[in-house]
């Protein structure tokens, strides 16, 4: 099994406004992209469990033309809130790094 960190060429997070965070999974080639997309591992319930949100708050959008998957989740604290530890949302992709994708 390979991890998302091994299969993606870019795995990042960023703000999508003050209330949402976007997780981007980008792939060098179509084979790896389709392997991850079709694996059944990247699901709203799996992502929701990793980030402590409900399934219906997770949006997963595959972009076949760009070999990319965009995941949007709500931020637990709005950007700039005193309880916010990552104002830019740039460190939120870490829980995705070790997700294993079956061969």
Protein Blocks (a to p, Z undefined) as FASTA:
>chain_A
ZZfklmpmbdcdddebjkbccdddddfblklmmmmmmnomacfklmmmmnopafklpccd
ddfknopaddddddfbdghiaklcblnopmmmmmmmmpccdZZ
